[in-house]
Amino acid sequence: MHVGVPAGQTQQETVSMGSDAESRKQRRAWRNRLNGRESRKTLVGVLATLAGAGLWGFSGTSASMLFDVYHVDTLWLLSVRQIFAGLLFMVLIAFTARDRFVRLWTNPAHIRTQLLFTLFGLFANQLFYLIAIRLTNAGTATVLQCLELIIIMVITCVRQTRGPRKRELAGLILALLGTFLIATGGDISALAISPAGLIAGLLTAVFAAATVMIPASLLPEYGSPVVTGSAMMLSGIITCAFIQPWNNVPALDIAGIEALVVFIVAGSFLSYMLYMQGVKDLGGMRASMIATVEPVSAAVTSAILLGVAFSGADIAGFAAIIIMVFLTV
């Protein structure tokens, strides 16, 4: 007896189901190849997520410089970030994924999903995160956004009709604890939460979860650059239409322009492409937990570039998040 087993996207591998030694050897070899492919996929997903989250943290340092030194308006920065990152994605797609881009935008059902991801995922998440920062502070907004992990875990468990696994619960607790310690220095009074700020922060978490969950059906078929790039470009067009950044260009010197370029290229183009690749390879739950290394990256780059010293709470937060990554992987 033989059975066809998927060996790739376009071919079938026939594996014997017999009980003789040769059939057992063939099945063992197939399982080893399958495990090897899954291991490589997991490794790529973990590395992509870590790199994407790390670049988010690095971009936070650039944004702080633009805000504090050059007094750049947050909405101006949002619109410029998205439109230029979207253009970079379009260049990449033109050279590497034109066919997939055309297929996406000629499939009515997938267009609807893509528009939902754009409006209620990427665009809404970034917008409400900035609003939450304005109404509270950066640490509070970061902690509230981290509540996306609970939302994603609940949705994942409901979809798979199961309860949360012990490692998932442990990873969730460590991720929340580590983020809280790094974002607030362990001082709960640093969480400045007004009613409006709380609402904005909770909406940030909801839309962060949507950023992970909505495009789950699109990413395997079209890839991260096409799905993420389309959303970034559309989001950039929307924000530019309302904010009109060309009417209020801040005065930037060479250092300011360098910080802006880093923020766009590293903090938007590369970070989102890599993070969404991680979501594709690992699934939303694992990728979103691993992405909590972002505050670690932000703290390290702030220490290196801005001379900010680590506190005991920072080090405890680093340890919690590093342990969480090992548990999740």
SELO-307533 format. One line per field, with one value per residue: residue in three letters; x, y, z of N, C-alpha, C in turn. Coordinates in steps of 0.001 Angstrom, whole numbers, plus 500000, padded with zeros to 6 digits. Layout:
% residues N
aa c(ALA,...)
n.xx c(X,...)
n.yy c(Y,...)
n.zz c(Z,...)
ca.xx c(X,...)
ca.yy c(Y,...)
ca.zz c(Z,...)
c.xx c(X,...)
c.yy c(Y,...)
c.zz c(Z,...)
END
This chain:
% residues 329
aa c(MET,HIS,VAL,GLY,VAL,PRO,ALA,GLY,GLN,THR,GLN,GLN,GLU,THR,VAL,SER,MET,GLY,SER,ASP,ALA,GLU,SER,ARG,LYS,GLN,ARG,ARG,ALA,TRP,ARG,ASN,ARG,LEU,ASN,GLY,ARG,GLU,SER,ARG,LYS,THR,LEU,VAL,GLY,VAL,LEU,ALA,THR,LEU,ALA,GLY,ALA,GLY,LEU,TRP,GLY,PHE,SER,GLY,THR,SER,ALA,SER,MET,LEU,PHE,ASP,VAL,TYR,HIS,VAL,ASP,THR,LEU,TRP,LEU,LEU,SER,VAL,ARG,GLN,ILE,PHE,ALA,GLY,LEU,LEU,PHE,MET,VAL,LEU,ILE,ALA,PHE,THR,ALA,ARG,ASP,ARG,PHE,VAL,ARG,LEU,TRP,THR,ASN,PRO,ALA,HIS,ILE,ARG,THR,GLN,LEU,LEU,PHE,THR,LEU,PHE,GLY,LEU,PHE,ALA,ASN,GLN,LEU,PHE,TYR,LEU,ILE,ALA,ILE,ARG,LEU,THR,ASN,ALA,GLY,THR,ALA,THR,VAL,LEU,GLN,CYS,LEU,GLU,LEU,ILE,ILE,ILE,MET,VAL,ILE,THR,CYS,VAL,ARG,GLN,THR,ARG,GLY,PRO,ARG,LYS,ARG,GLU,LEU,ALA,GLY,LEU,ILE,LEU,ALA,LEU,LEU,GLY,THR,PHE,LEU,ILE,ALA,THR,GLY,GLY,ASP,ILE,SER,ALA,LEU,ALA,ILE,SER,PRO,ALA,GLY,LEU,ILE,ALA,GLY,LEU,LEU,THR,ALA,VAL,PHE,ALA,ALA,ALA,THR,VAL,MET,ILE,PRO,ALA,SER,LEU,LEU,PRO,GLU,TYR,GLY,SER,PRO,VAL,VAL,THR,GLY,SER,ALA,MET,MET,LEU,SER,GLY,ILE,ILE,THR,CYS,ALA,PHE,ILE,GLN,PRO,TRP,ASN,ASN,VAL,PRO,ALA,LEU,ASP,ILE,ALA,GLY,ILE,GLU,ALA,LEU,VAL,VAL,PHE,ILE,VAL,ALA,GLY,SER,PHE,LEU,SER,TYR,MET,LEU,TYR,MET,GLN,GLY,VAL,LYS,ASP,LEU,GLY,GLY,MET,ARG,ALA,SER,MET,ILE,ALA,THR,VAL,GLU,PRO,VAL,SER,ALA,ALA,VAL,THR,SER,ALA,ILE,LEU,LEU,GLY,VAL,ALA,PHE,SER,GLY,ALA,ASP,ILE,ALA,GLY,PHE,ALA,ALA,ILE,ILE,ILE,MET,VAL,PHE,LEU,THR,VAL)
n.xx c(500851,500496,500854,500117,502120,502442,505206,506102,505160,504216,504561,504138,505034,505470,504923,505625,503365,503852,504898,507415,511047,512235,510118,509633,512051,511885,509720,510787,512852,511332,509942,512090,512937,510660,510565,512940,512343,510306,511733,513597,511831,510729,513033,513703,511415,511605,514042,513412,511300,512578,514495,512839,511378,513525,514452,512260,512568,515018,514243,512638,514412,515417,513056,512599,514717,514007,511632,512433,514708,514282,511653,509574,506347,504068,502023,502786,505180,504173,502689,504680,506424,504868,504176,506645,507845,505953,506419,509007,508388,506853,508769,510370,508455,507958,510248,510422,507951,505775,503796,502416,501431,499640,497840,496763,495365,493427,491671,488644,487695,490046,490928,489107,489854,492464,492007,490684,492768,494541,493104,491994,494012,497098,497060,495191,496304,498848,497990,496345,498214,499976,498152,497602,500095,500224,498096,498793,501715,504840,505709,503380,501660,503029,502871,500071,499570,500770,498877,497696,498629,497065,494582,495153,495863,493425,491738,493136,492966,490174,489632,491034,489764,490651,492317,494638,498096,500565,503151,502538,501005,502925,504824,503278,502835,505492,506201,504434,505229,507970,507794,506390,508249,510451,509298,508306,510159,509601,507989,504845,503421,504250,502593,500596,497358,494595,490986,490405,492935,493237,491234,492224,494643,493734,492362,494544,495784,493797,493789,496415,496390,494637,496269,497924,496164,494249,495544,496266,495379,496238,499030,500469,499936,500601,502835,504942,506073,504267,501684,502105,503375,501411,499470,500911,501411,498811,497926,499712,498913,496346,496906,498521,496720,495011,496702,498601,501580,503479,502937,503946,506789,509391,512363,515273,518572,521624,522003,519392,518035,519296,518386,515656,515679,516637,514521,512418,513383,514531,512777,510227,509928,511781,511341,508548,508191,509839,508741,506093,506735,507606,505146,503835,505397,505492,503024,500465,500383,502885,504691,503915,504489,507281,507985,507962,510491,511052,511042,513404,515374,514994,515791,518478,519625,519121,520765,523268,523389,522295,523235,521771,521326,521089,518601,517947,515401,515178,517079,515962,513601,514702,515706,513314,512024,513883,513896,511230,511344,512890,511170,509008,510033)
n.yy c(498803,502245,505730,509096,511768,515128,516782,519247,522345,521825,519164,515589,513083,509660,507358,504273,502121,499668,496777,495781,495825,497694,499449,500536,501824,503737,505278,506282,507885,509775,510987,512116,514012,515622,516528,517932,520008,521321,522091,523875,525797,526706,527743,529811,531384,532118,533554,535601,536892,537737,539457,541352,542413,543373,545406,547114,547996,549320,551315,552774,554229,555962,557348,558608,560395,562027,563137,564408,565997,567241,567887,566722,566245,563744,562598,563505,562103,559498,559409,559934,557855,555600,555997,556128,553723,552039,552572,551503,548815,548413,548663,546425,544397,544758,543718,541117,539841,540251,538719,537443,539690,540726,538577,538662,541128,540665,538909,538811,537997,537845,540430,541784,540766,541739,544521,544745,543986,546093,548428,547829,546546,547067,549967,551014,550021,551320,553987,554204,553464,555634,557578,556568,556914,559697,560273,558944,557638,556548,554128,553161,552860,550852,548673,548303,547679,545229,543542,542371,539797,538214,538397,537200,534630,533713,533746,531916,529552,529173,528801,526434,524785,524142,524266,526701,525866,524748,525804,527946,529562,530095,531433,533655,534985,535614,537254,539451,540310,540914,542964,544899,545467,546525,548645,550320,550418,548912,550366,550857,553176,554604,554009,555874,556308,557554,557600,557948,557388,554737,553487,554030,552606,549964,549604,549745,547301,545527,546061,545461,542713,542109,542752,540578,538370,538734,538654,535979,533983,534935,535271,532706,532195,534477,535683,537597,540163,541033,541087,542614,544850,545872,546654,548572,550506,551330,552266,554361,556075,556761,558076,560193,561582,562708,563997,565402,565740,567202,569848,570611,570346,569369,571039,569519,568464,566871,564711,564422,563692,561257,559816,559745,558247,555785,555162,554802,552842,550735,550622,550364,549318,546993,545867,545290,543592,541414,540648,539897,537767,536034,535630,534235,531867,530846,531194,533214,533302,532363,534023,536612,536542,536130,538522,540314,540925,543383,545712,545073,545359,548087,549200,548411,549620,552276,552530,552213,554191,556528,556669,555812,554355,550947,549679,547776,546677,546689,544726,542468,542363,541846,539258,537832,538010,536782,534154,533568,533536,531224,529302,529554,528890)
n.zz c(500000,499237,499968,499105,500008,500939,499641,499128,497614,495087,494437,494947,497231,497269,499759,501074,502795,503769,505785,505667,505937,504185,503593,506154,506545,504532,505440,507850,506833,505429,507585,508945,507074,507003,509671,509641,507831,509264,511519,510411,509477,511888,513095,511300,511647,514388,514423,512595,513946,516320,515190,513927,516128,517591,515920,516061,518699,518424,516677,518338,519879,517941,517352,519825,519836,517657,518631,521052,520510,518044,518060,516590,515252,516341,514725,512227,511955,511965,509524,507568,508082,507348,504623,503272,504061,502926,500209,499944,500332,498019,496008,496593,496170,493440,492295,493264,493812,492071,490763,492885,494182,492267,492144,494734,494715,492853,493812,495179,497783,499272,499022,500647,503171,503263,503316,505751,507456,506938,507812,510389,511622,511106,510618,512572,514954,515111,515159,517533,519410,519423,520279,522825,524024,524097,525825,528136,528990,527507,528686,529990,527767,526389,528184,528280,525588,525487,526493,524377,524134,525827,524566,522081,522932,524043,521741,520114,521642,521706,518969,518532,520209,522908,526118,527537,527258,529685,529278,527643,529361,531325,529749,528978,531456,532166,529989,530285,532837,532432,530502,531976,534048,532623,531237,533231,535231,537430,539072,540024,540189,538051,536026,534430,534192,532803,532401,529612,528567,529356,527826,525237,525374,525758,523357,521673,522293,521397,518619,518044,518434,516358,514202,514132,513933,511807,509161,508962,507196,504780,504736,504382,501678,500124,501247,503514,502567,500503,501742,504112,502995,501231,503077,504522,502551,501782,504273,504624,502559,503468,505931,505043,503452,505326,507201,505749,505479,504051,504387,506797,507415,509502,510769,510084,510766,509565,511362,512317,509973,509487,511716,511099,508726,509684,511379,509535,507679,509253,511483,510430,507692,507551,510119,510356,508147,508837,511331,510615,508983,510930,512254,510244,510097,512732,513922,515470,518336,519419,518043,518850,521588,521595,520433,522497,523191,522326,524188,525525,523539,523023,525472,525606,523296,523945,526147,524953,522915,524010,526558,528768,531927,533140,535353,538390,538067,535282,534571,535797,534305,531756,532209,532708,530207,528502,529531,528938,526118,525636,526743,524995,522484)
ca.xx c(500000,501242,500064,500757,502398,502953,506641,506366,503951,503725,504837,503698,505995,504780,505568,505046,502790,504078,505526,508750,512133,512453,509036,509865,513188,511403,508900,511681,513548,510365,509689,513270,512914,509563,511005,513964,511685,509612,512741,514121,510766,510656,514230,513554,510379,512121,515049,512732,510556,513552,515086,511816,511120,514728,514465,511249,513183,516029,513564,512126,515465,515420,511864,512816,515609,513243,510671,513043,515694,513791,510248,508767,504978,503891,501214,503632,506106,503391,502350,505912,506904,504088,504204,507958,508002,505119,507119,510083,507755,506440,509978,510711,507444,508132,511366,510414,506651,504714,502699,501622,500749,498504,496862,496069,494465,492388,490856,487737,487637,491309,490975,488368,490702,493591,491524,490446,494096,495090,492384,491765,495236,498300,496784,494551,497242,499836,497308,495933,499417,500415,497161,497807,501301,499883,497170,499418,503147,505310,505727,502004,501151,503681,502294,498694,499595,501191,497688,497343,498975,495902,493547,495577,495782,492015,491240,493786,492404,488801,489685,491549,488938,491524,492744,496036,499111,501336,504252,501948,500658,504176,505382,502438,503119,506853,506208,503771,506075,509173,507422,506057,509458,511292,508582,508006,511184,509035,507220,503477,502925,504632,501487,499678,496214,493313,489977,490603,494179,492986,490477,493139,495585,493058,492133,495845,495964,492846,494223,497673,495981,494081,497388,498451,495169,493506,496188,496775,495056,496898,500487,501041,499746,501197,504089,504944,506256,503072,500588,502501,503648,500152,498838,501696,501216,497458,497886,500431,498064,495270,497425,498981,495550,494454,497695,499296,502872,504255,502638,504522,508051,510250,513748,516161,519945,522074,521714,517949,517674,519762,517456,514414,515909,516684,513161,511594,513910,514656,511646,508945,510063,512382,510773,507235,508344,510400,507789,504990,507291,507540,503740,503552,506104,505304,501669,500332,500642,504321,505379,503625,505214,508702,508148,508099,511897,511171,511542,514805,516160,514912,516603,519896,520070,519117,521971,524456,523396,521897,523877,520809,521813,520139,518237,517714,514139,515468,517777,514964,512730,515450,515756,511977,511713,514776,513347,509998,511693,513285,509966,508142,510682)
ca.yy c(500000,503498,506925,510329,512691,516374,516985,520626,523011,521400,517779,514596,512019,508417,506656,502951,501840,498264,496443,495246,496691,498794,500415,501242,502716,504855,506142,506996,508929,510850,511711,512935,515175,516480,517190,518900,521179,522034,522720,525048,526805,527279,528554,531038,532188,532685,534571,536738,537607,538407,540567,542378,543070,544122,546636,547995,548631,550255,552467,553585,555172,556995,558177,559461,561473,562937,563844,565218,566942,567998,568224,566255,565885,562290,562220,563740,560979,558320,559442,559816,556485,554609,556176,555773,552276,551430,552681,550509,547514,548329,548395,545017,543568,544880,542885,539744,539212,540903,537778,537272,540962,540782,537568,539159,542235,540231,537931,539647,537587,538203,541900,542177,540458,542668,545829,544636,544005,547442,549425,547446,545962,547903,551396,551310,549735,552395,555223,554205,553420,557025,558263,556101,557567,561096,560356,558356,557789,555447,552887,552702,552402,549580,547637,548050,546983,543849,542751,541637,538386,537540,538327,536200,533306,533329,533440,530689,528409,528982,528232,525063,524098,523606,525229,527116,524931,525268,526638,529190,530379,530569,532440,534856,535669,536165,538354,540604,540771,541533,544236,545842,545870,547368,549869,551190,550347,548231,551318,550835,554548,555144,553749,557016,555863,558247,556779,558008,556692,553299,553056,554046,551507,548686,549523,549416,545854,544848,546199,544714,541321,542025,542765,539215,537345,538934,538207,534611,533187,535521,535176,531519,532190,535617,536061,538801,541445,541443,541392,543730,546015,546431,547340,549761,551512,551865,553027,555601,556949,557265,559050,561388,562323,563473,564778,566251,566049,568144,571219,570892,569600,569896,571375,568428,568488,565560,563690,564213,562929,559879,559183,559506,557131,554565,554912,554312,551614,549675,550540,550113,548409,545709,545282,544703,542466,540281,540192,539180,536474,535209,535243,533215,530611,530358,531410,534474,533212,532277,535199,537796,536449,536368,539933,541152,541323,544780,546635,544750,546023,549537,549562,548223,550667,553539,552544,552356,555424,557701,556652,555508,553241,549902,549539,546392,546233,546396,543438,541438,542275,541140,537836,537253,537892,535772,532854,533389,533155,529809,528493,529626,528158)
ca.zz c(500000,499175,500209,498638,501103,500404,499802,498760,497176,493784,494148,495914,497473,497591,500860,501247,504107,504055,507067,505440,506406,503237,503779,507417,506319,503718,506283,508764,506076,505160,508831,509233,506181,507451,510900,509269,507251,510327,512378,509705,509454,513231,513311,510508,512292,515637,514092,511967,514982,517178,514443,513745,517416,517939,515128,516664,519852,517935,516096,519435,520246,516896,517537,520991,519411,516811,519470,522101,519998,516885,518341,515468,515615,516267,513563,511050,511877,511578,508101,506780,508288,506618,503177,502743,504232,501899,498924,499954,500098,496626,495216,496826,495506,491992,491864,493782,494089,491293,490489,494107,494417,491339,492564,495928,494403,491907,494535,495989,499188,499902,499087,501850,504324,503241,503746,507189,508084,506806,508597,511783,512132,511092,510756,513850,516031,515214,515522,518935,520243,519567,521128,524198,524540,524375,526956,529327,528726,526654,529445,530178,526472,526071,529038,527846,524304,525740,526787,523168,524320,526415,523521,521087,523557,524138,520394,519661,522367,521240,517614,518585,521219,523954,527119,527362,527746,530820,528783,527151,530519,531928,528845,529060,532721,532090,529019,530913,533944,531892,529877,533048,534755,531775,530839,534376,536266,538591,539880,539509,540100,536746,535112,534477,533401,532875,531715,528160,528274,529501,526639,524092,525531,525507,521908,521088,522447,520498,517229,517916,518229,515006,513267,514075,513612,510556,507918,509099,506000,503606,504791,503749,500222,499430,501869,504330,501860,499765,502663,504971,502152,500751,504210,504857,501507,501922,505508,504367,501740,504330,506895,504328,502984,506444,507935,504776,506117,503254,504831,508118,507449,510574,510416,510485,510268,509079,512383,512338,508776,509708,512660,510382,507798,510495,511861,508432,507072,510249,512396,509755,506550,507917,511330,510086,507222,509568,512343,509986,508568,512129,512453,509228,510370,514095,514418,516181,519765,519697,517513,519661,522850,521337,520079,523687,523350,521871,525213,525816,522495,523221,526635,525284,522373,524681,526981,524102,522133,524785,527863,529838,532741,533491,536762,538779,537456,533875,534476,536113,533141,530707,532552,532527,528786,527922,529924,528161,524739,525641,526959,523813,521392)
c.xx c(500885,500297,500843,500900,502953,504445,507026,505081,503374,503976,504340,504771,505222,505570,504857,504542,502965,504794,506924,509800,512338,511378,509230,511016,512761,510568,509755,512395,512610,510095,510868,513305,511828,509962,512068,513368,510990,510599,513316,513096,510655,511847,514140,512531,510868,513115,514401,511982,511493,514154,514081,511539,512323,514823,513399,511847,514222,515366,512978,513139,515547,514225,512018,513707,514850,512244,511368,513964,515103,512307,509341,507385,504754,503078,501964,504573,505382,503138,503577,506473,506171,504195,505553,508267,507171,505771,508289,509526,507367,507632,510376,509746,507624,509226,511206,509048,505510,503520,501805,500844,499504,497430,496074,495003,493489,491505,489936,487707,488906,491495,490257,489201,491868,493175,491226,491768,494692,494446,492317,492953,496342,498015,496231,495495,498249,499182,496970,497121,499949,499450,497353,499041,500989,499016,497755,500919,503605,505299,504340,501434,501746,503084,500874,498664,499955,500020,497161,497616,497796,494816,493890,495475,494335,491476,491821,493184,490965,488790,490107,490818,489802,491783,494186,496987,499925,502454,503726,501601,501911,504815,504613,502755,504494,506915,505582,504634,507302,508889,507116,507323,510310,510608,508399,509105,510694,508206,505809,502889,503299,503560,500448,498483,494989,492277,490159,491868,494025,492250,491398,494130,494967,492745,493438,496096,495049,493346,495590,497380,495410,495176,497969,497419,494529,494234,496673,496507,495764,498398,501046,500958,500520,502525,504009,505133,504995,501969,500924,502727,502392,499462,499586,501468,499834,497327,498594,499619,496956,495790,497889,497807,494972,495469,498441,500668,503732,504012,503314,505815,508953,511655,514674,517563,520334,521746,520224,517470,518108,518816,516133,514544,515942,515282,512286,512076,513944,513374,510309,509077,510585,511680,509429,507335,508841,509410,506639,505459,507287,506133,503368,504154,505771,503858,501645,500717,502132,505046,505149,504320,506703,508964,508221,509568,512088,511646,512975,515708,516167,515794,518090,520398,520062,520362,523216,524519,523113,522496,522943,521275,520701,519866,518099,516439,514342,516083,516816,514004,513405,515427,514409,511681,512609,514295,512093,510310,512077,512089,509105,508722,510684)
c.yy c(501245,504657,508133,511298,513972,516519,518402,521215,522394,519934,516886,513523,510790,507654,505327,502752,500370,498041,495877,496284,497889,499869,501209,502229,503955,505818,506934,508142,510095,511673,512613,514181,516150,517249,518231,520156,521999,522741,523966,526171,527493,528189,529879,531961,532863,533804,535810,537566,538376,539627,541701,543138,543886,545434,547618,548742,549655,551500,553367,554612,556302,557926,559116,560648,562500,563754,564861,566311,567845,568357,567882,565853,564392,561869,562474,562558,559703,558299,559264,558403,555516,554774,555774,554294,551528,551474,551688,549110,547358,548062,546924,544097,543597,543958,541416,539079,539852,539980,537602,538544,541081,539786,538037,540178,541924,539148,538696,539285,538006,539716,542380,541927,541429,544058,545841,544699,545410,548413,549090,546718,546989,549373,551729,551075,550867,553703,555261,554061,554831,557825,557863,556748,559012,561215,559782,558658,556546,554116,552307,552153,551055,548435,547294,547317,545518,542952,542033,540149,537604,537357,537233,534796,532829,532929,532129,529470,528124,528324,526779,524211,523382,524690,525642,526081,525588,526192,527968,530120,530954,531653,533744,535663,536328,537347,539611,541193,541508,542884,545291,546367,546826,548695,550839,551228,549669,549121,551426,552237,555211,554881,554859,556723,556699,557356,556771,557270,555188,552761,552990,552888,550148,548510,549215,547915,545078,544895,545553,543230,541127,542012,541375,538234,537503,538382,536761,533757,533695,535253,533909,531552,533296,536069,537391,540087,541934,541887,542616,544999,546669,547226,548628,550863,552151,552728,554366,556580,557570,558354,560332,562237,563206,564430,565757,566685,567041,569607,571595,570102,570190,570192,570288,568664,567078,564454,563388,563403,561473,559137,558848,558329,555806,554183,554310,552946,550472,549489,550280,549057,547036,545068,544615,543511,541230,539750,539410,537861,535518,534742,534127,531866,530006,530365,532633,534403,533244,533532,536425,537739,536717,537835,540841,541404,542780,545725,546338,545462,547531,549974,549453,549326,552043,553660,552813,553735,556672,557737,556398,554268,552230,549943,548055,545832,545903,545012,542291,541248,541552,539635,537164,537027,536857,534367,532544,532935,531683,528899,528421,528818,526675)
c.zz c(500000,499445,499718,499798,500521,500690,499486,498273,495921,493507,495260,496018,497911,498637,501061,502662,504485,505369,506897,505837,505480,503381,505061,507282,505538,504550,507275,508058,505780,506410,509184,508356,506612,508710,510614,508685,508321,511255,511725,509678,510811,513491,512555,511174,513560,515341,513475,513015,515903,516477,514273,515024,517856,517185,515601,517852,519443,517373,517178,519897,519227,517055,518730,520644,518572,517632,520385,521562,518918,516996,517152,515970,515400,515042,512256,510860,511459,510080,507218,506875,507373,505105,502597,502937,503201,500540,498833,499714,498630,495707,495362,496094,493992,491484,492235,493841,493303,491063,491712,494429,493542,491752,493778,495552,493272,492523,495490,497469,499923,499965,500342,503101,504412,503721,505241,507956,508065,507789,510080,512392,512185,511355,512145,515022,516211,515668,517017,519882,520480,520451,522589,524822,524931,525627,528241,529268,527974,527396,529639,528874,526092,526886,528585,526508,524480,526120,525550,523322,524888,525363,522517,521671,523643,522770,519896,520334,521942,519863,517632,519612,522266,524988,526876,527950,528851,530354,528253,528307,531184,531070,528889,530315,532674,531134,529611,532028,533425,531259,530933,533737,533928,531480,531993,535423,537529,539487,539320,539405,538779,535696,535265,533581,533736,532203,530196,527763,528367,528281,525424,524173,525268,524020,521175,521150,521509,519060,517003,517697,516831,513952,513080,513514,512236,509338,507955,507864,504750,503575,504150,502220,499518,500022,502595,503529,501155,500712,503515,504156,501621,501859,504547,503829,501614,503174,505342,503543,502590,505263,506194,503833,504085,507070,507033,505319,505342,503663,506150,508294,508535,510061,510968,509931,509833,510079,512460,511154,508922,510649,511976,509424,508552,510959,510764,507949,508086,511056,511756,508674,506985,509115,511072,509149,507963,510607,511727,509374,509749,512439,511475,509622,511724,514557,515315,517644,520054,519231,518399,521011,522650,521047,521294,524024,522919,522982,525640,524823,522692,524389,526324,524356,523032,525558,526144,523468,522965,526189,529020,530599,533015,534992,537092,538174,535980,533735,534796,534944,531984,530958,532314,531049,528116,528277,529130,526743,524681,525864,525701,522659,521686)
END
